Amino acid sequence: MITNTPLFFASAGDERGTPQAFFDMLDKEFQFDLDAAATRNNHKCELFFGDGGLAPDALSEDWGGPETTVFLNPPYSKVAAFVAKAREEADKGTRVVLLLPVRSDTRWWHTYIWNRHVGTWQPGVSTRFLPGRLQFELHVPPELRVWIETELKAVTEPKDFHAKLLALVQVTGLPRMAIERIYIGQPDTNLLDAAPFPSCVIVMEQDGTEHREPVITPAIQVPMITAEPTAPRLKRKYTRRGR
């Protein structure tokens, strides 16, 4: 049972920051002016939209127009709205570089990324597919950390620990491994989370921009987590079979 549920956990599952090494590679190429979807904890550009930034909601703001290059790693819960906004801003002359999940099963993909009727990318869109699964940074508010630790430390029976973990995953939107690492005091830098889908980089520019074929971007080396969680585990009973 989850008790005293906090109100700040609602967007925790969306707080997945772009790996710094990966962003640096893109920034070297595109020289970004603005991060369109970030927070005070994970923004990659000095200028950004989101909590603590230029404005709290990028969807209702102008992103700069011509001569402006914008980086966008949208929250999973609002991908469709942000991709639509990116297309709108690109049509005004802004170059928008999006880090997106490869979701060819969605309406937004076939509306703004791929034209299924003619079998090619939408005008002004170029695509780079990323190999493997990108490891995103998780940024957990201190209050949420305290609440998770309190909930888990209240469990007195090892057999109930697994059920509590699953309940916290469902309530917070955080992956199980991240919750286990919070329980043992690991910092945010050790709360990397593999993307649930393959990722791609989409470059949106004004319609009429010369089309470029999709390419595979080389894998980016992201620091691996070496600490192992020591959360209680259920003991399994094994019996030796006779020969």
C-alpha positions as a Python dict, from the first residue, in 0.01 Angstrom:
ca = {
    (1, 'M'): (0, 0, 0),
    (2, 'I'): (126, 348, -93),
    (3, 'T'): (77, 609, 177),
    (4, 'N'): (90, 991, 177),
    (5, 'T'): (134, 1003, -199),
    (6, 'P'): (310, 1330, -295),
    (7, 'L'): (181, 1553, -572),
    (8, 'F'): (523, 1616, -727),
    (9, 'F'): (575, 1268, -868),
    (10, 'A'): (336, 1309, -1161),
    (11, 'S'): (604, 1411, -1414),
    (12, 'A'): (893, 1212, -1266),
    (13, 'G'): (877, 960, -1549),
    (14, 'D'): (928, 1243, -1799),
    (15, 'E'): (1242, 1378, -1626),
    (16, 'R'): (1481, 1194, -1856),
    (17, 'G'): (1771, 1417, -1949),
    (18, 'T'): (1976, 1385, -2266),
    (19, 'P'): (2317, 1222, -2202),
    (20, 'Q'): (2573, 1501, -2192),
    (21, 'A'): (2820, 1329, -2426),
    (22, 'F'): (2550, 1277, -2685),
    (23, 'F'): (2429, 1637, -2659),
    (24, 'D'): (2784, 1771, -2688),
    (25, 'M'): (2827, 1581, -3015),
    (26, 'L'): (2510, 1735, -3159),
    (27, 'D'): (2591, 2081, -3022),
    (28, 'K'): (2932, 2074, -3191),
    (29, 'E'): (2756, 2024, -3523),
    (30, 'F'): (2448, 2245, -3481),
    (31, 'Q'): (2552, 2506, -3218),
    (32, 'F'): (2219, 2526, -3036),
    (33, 'D'): (2068, 2853, -2917),
    (34, 'L'): (1778, 2711, -2714),
    (35, 'D'): (1664, 2396, -2534),
    (36, 'A'): (1289, 2381, -2592),
    (37, 'A'): (1191, 2122, -2329),
    (38, 'A'): (1392, 2118, -2008),
    (39, 'T'): (1397, 2202, -1639),
    (40, 'R'): (1634, 2387, -1409),
    (41, 'N'): (1788, 2044, -1334),
    (42, 'N'): (1853, 1909, -1684),
    (43, 'H'): (1867, 2196, -1936),
    (44, 'K'): (2144, 2168, -2192),
    (45, 'C'): (2147, 2529, -2314),
    (46, 'E'): (2173, 2850, -2117),
    (47, 'L'): (1840, 2955, -2268),
    (48, 'F'): (1559, 2703, -2223),
    (49, 'F'): (1186, 2663, -2188),
    (50, 'G'): (1048, 2480, -1885),
    (51, 'D'): (1057, 2509, -1508),
    (52, 'G'): (1304, 2786, -1420),
    (53, 'G'): (1356, 2890, -1781),
    (54, 'L'): (1242, 3167, -2016),
    (55, 'A'): (882, 3045, -1993),
    (56, 'P'): (720, 2739, -1834),
    (57, 'D'): (544, 2616, -2150),
    (58, 'A'): (731, 2604, -2481),
    (59, 'L'): (414, 2505, -2664),
    (60, 'S'): (274, 2856, -2626),
    (61, 'E'): (596, 3045, -2707),
    (62, 'D'): (784, 3157, -3018),
    (63, 'W'): (1112, 2968, -3058),
    (64, 'G'): (1311, 3233, -3240),
    (65, 'G'): (1258, 3210, -3616),
    (66, 'P'): (1536, 3228, -3879),
    (67, 'E'): (1898, 3211, -3762),
    (68, 'T'): (1789, 3013, -3454),
    (69, 'T'): (1872, 2647, -3391),
    (70, 'V'): (1671, 2468, -3123),
    (71, 'F'): (1737, 2139, -2944),
    (72, 'L'): (1431, 1939, -2841),
    (73, 'N'): (1410, 1621, -2635),
    (74, 'P'): (1036, 1625, -2559),
    (75, 'P'): (874, 1454, -2260),
    (76, 'Y'): (729, 1114, -2355),
    (77, 'S'): (384, 1220, -2233),
    (78, 'K'): (372, 1513, -2480),
    (79, 'V'): (569, 1393, -2779),
    (80, 'A'): (288, 1449, -3031),
    (81, 'A'): (224, 1808, -2917),
    (82, 'F'): (595, 1898, -2920),
    (83, 'V'): (657, 1745, -3263),
    (84, 'A'): (363, 1941, -3402),
    (85, 'K'): (503, 2259, -3244),
    (86, 'A'): (848, 2184, -3385),
    (87, 'R'): (698, 2158, -3735),
    (88, 'E'): (518, 2489, -3681),
    (89, 'E'): (839, 2663, -3572),
    (90, 'A'): (1042, 2506, -3853),
    (91, 'D'): (794, 2649, -4103),
    (92, 'K'): (882, 2993, -3961),
    (93, 'G'): (1250, 2937, -4036),
    (94, 'T'): (1376, 2788, -3710),
    (95, 'R'): (1595, 2480, -3740),
    (96, 'V'): (1475, 2226, -3484),
    (97, 'V'): (1682, 1919, -3394),
    (98, 'L'): (1469, 1661, -3214),
    (99, 'L'): (1574, 1356, -3015),
    (100, 'L'): (1278, 1121, -3053),
    (101, 'P'): (1174, 761, -2999),
    (102, 'V'): (1129, 569, -3323),
    (103, 'R'): (751, 527, -3310),
    (104, 'S'): (629, 437, -3657),
    (105, 'D'): (315, 298, -3491),
    (106, 'T'): (191, 647, -3399),
    (107, 'R'): (-11, 909, -3584),
    (108, 'W'): (239, 1187, -3514),
    (109, 'W'): (519, 990, -3684),
    (110, 'H'): (318, 955, -4005),
    (111, 'T'): (191, 1313, -3989),
    (112, 'Y'): (517, 1500, -3926),
    (113, 'I'): (807, 1259, -3991),
    (114, 'W'): (722, 1002, -4258),
    (115, 'N'): (483, 1041, -4552),
    (116, 'R'): (337, 694, -4590),
    (117, 'H'): (137, 793, -4900),
    (118, 'V'): (446, 854, -5114),
    (119, 'G'): (695, 648, -4911),
    (120, 'T'): (943, 919, -4818),
    (121, 'W'): (1025, 1165, -4540),
    (122, 'Q'): (806, 1469, -4497),
    (123, 'P'): (939, 1786, -4669),
    (124, 'G'): (1208, 1958, -4464),
    (125, 'V'): (1279, 1646, -4256),
    (126, 'S'): (1604, 1451, -4237),
    (127, 'T'): (1656, 1150, -4012),
    (128, 'R'): (1942, 983, -3827),
    (129, 'F'): (1876, 648, -3660),
    (130, 'L'): (2074, 568, -3346),
    (131, 'P'): (2204, 216, -3288),
    (132, 'G'): (2112, 40, -2964),
    (133, 'R'): (1924, 209, -2681),
    (134, 'L'): (2028, 551, -2556),
    (135, 'Q'): (2089, 579, -2180),
    (136, 'F'): (1897, 880, -2050),
    (137, 'E'): (1978, 1072, -1731),
    (138, 'L'): (1716, 1067, -1457),
    (139, 'H'): (1670, 1369, -1233),
    (140, 'V'): (1462, 1295, -922),
    (141, 'P'): (1338, 1582, -697),
    (142, 'P'): (1481, 1561, -342),
    (143, 'E'): (1131, 1541, -193),
    (144, 'L'): (1049, 1242, -412),
    (145, 'R'): (1373, 1071, -308),
    (146, 'V'): (1285, 1112, 59),
    (147, 'W'): (934, 981, 1),
    (148, 'I'): (1058, 671, -188),
    (149, 'E'): (1314, 594, 83),
    (150, 'T'): (1048, 635, 353),
    (151, 'E'): (806, 404, 173),
    (152, 'L'): (1067, 131, 126),
    (153, 'K'): (1215, 155, 475),
    (154, 'A'): (866, 110, 617),
    (155, 'V'): (857, -242, 471),
    (156, 'T'): (935, -487, 750),
    (157, 'E'): (899, -816, 566),
    (158, 'P'): (1136, -905, 280),
    (159, 'K'): (850, -1085, 107),
    (160, 'D'): (661, -753, 79),
    (161, 'F'): (953, -559, -70),
    (162, 'H'): (895, -672, -428),
    (163, 'A'): (529, -569, -420),
    (164, 'K'): (623, -228, -281),
    (165, 'L'): (880, -176, -558),
    (166, 'L'): (625, -254, -827),
    (167, 'A'): (375, -16, -666),
    (168, 'L'): (632, 264, -662),
    (169, 'V'): (718, 202, -1027),
    (170, 'Q'): (354, 237, -1121),
    (171, 'V'): (296, 548, -909),
    (172, 'T'): (613, 744, -996),
    (173, 'G'): (679, 637, -1353),
    (174, 'L'): (1043, 569, -1260),
    (175, 'P'): (1212, 242, -1364),
    (176, 'R'): (1257, -23, -1096),
    (177, 'M'): (1638, -8, -1105),
    (178, 'A'): (1630, 367, -1039),
    (179, 'I'): (1404, 318, -735),
    (180, 'E'): (1635, 47, -600),
    (181, 'R'): (1935, 277, -641),
    (182, 'I'): (1755, 561, -467),
    (183, 'Y'): (1688, 322, -177),
    (184, 'I'): (2061, 255, -135),
    (185, 'G'): (2152, 624, -171),
    (186, 'Q'): (2288, 638, -527),
    (187, 'P'): (2309, 993, -677),
    (188, 'D'): (2127, 1103, -990),
    (189, 'T'): (2438, 1040, -1199),
    (190, 'N'): (2390, 668, -1135),
    (191, 'L'): (2021, 666, -1229),
    (192, 'L'): (2067, 610, -1601),
    (193, 'D'): (1765, 461, -1777),
    (194, 'A'): (1768, 283, -2112),
    (195, 'A'): (1519, 428, -2358),
    (196, 'P'): (1211, 205, -2398),
    (197, 'F'): (1234, 246, -2777),
    (198, 'P'): (1512, 290, -3031),
    (199, 'S'): (1593, 658, -3078),
    (200, 'C'): (1652, 887, -3372),
    (201, 'V'): (1760, 1242, -3439),
    (202, 'I'): (1518, 1438, -3658),
    (203, 'V'): (1622, 1767, -3817),
    (204, 'M'): (1326, 1986, -3915),
    (205, 'E'): (1376, 2283, -4143),
    (206, 'Q'): (1153, 2488, -4369),
    (207, 'D'): (974, 2297, -4644),
    (208, 'G'): (1183, 2291, -4957),
    (209, 'T'): (1512, 2228, -4780),
    (210, 'E'): (1724, 1984, -4975),
    (211, 'H'): (1636, 1629, -4872),
    (212, 'R'): (1905, 1418, -4711),
    (213, 'E'): (1897, 1041, -4685),
    (214, 'P'): (1869, 888, -4336),
    (215, 'V'): (2199, 787, -4178),
    (216, 'I'): (2310, 577, -3885),
    (217, 'T'): (2483, 786, -3618),
    (218, 'P'): (2778, 609, -3448),
    (219, 'A'): (2708, 481, -3099),
    (220, 'I'): (2789, 724, -2819),
    (221, 'Q'): (2979, 591, -2520),
    (222, 'V'): (2780, 672, -2207),
    (223, 'P'): (2934, 603, -1862),
    (224, 'M'): (2816, 268, -1733),
    (225, 'I'): (2673, 214, -1387),
    (226, 'T'): (2907, 2, -1180),
    (227, 'A'): (2734, 7, -841),
    (228, 'E'): (2506, -290, -779),
    (229, 'P'): (2182, -245, -583),
    (230, 'T'): (2172, -421, -250),
    (231, 'A'): (1796, -400, -194),
    (232, 'P'): (1641, -702, -19),
    (233, 'R'): (1565, -994, -249),
    (234, 'L'): (1328, -1282, -210),
    (235, 'K'): (1510, -1604, -131),
    (236, 'R'): (1448, -1895, -363),
    (237, 'K'): (1450, -2254, -249),
    (238, 'Y'): (1636, -2501, -463),
    (239, 'T'): (1622, -2879, -447),
    (240, 'R'): (1889, -3106, -586),
    (241, 'R'): (1761, -3361, -831),
    (242, 'G'): (1871, -3718, -784),
    (243, 'R'): (2072, -3889, -1054),
}
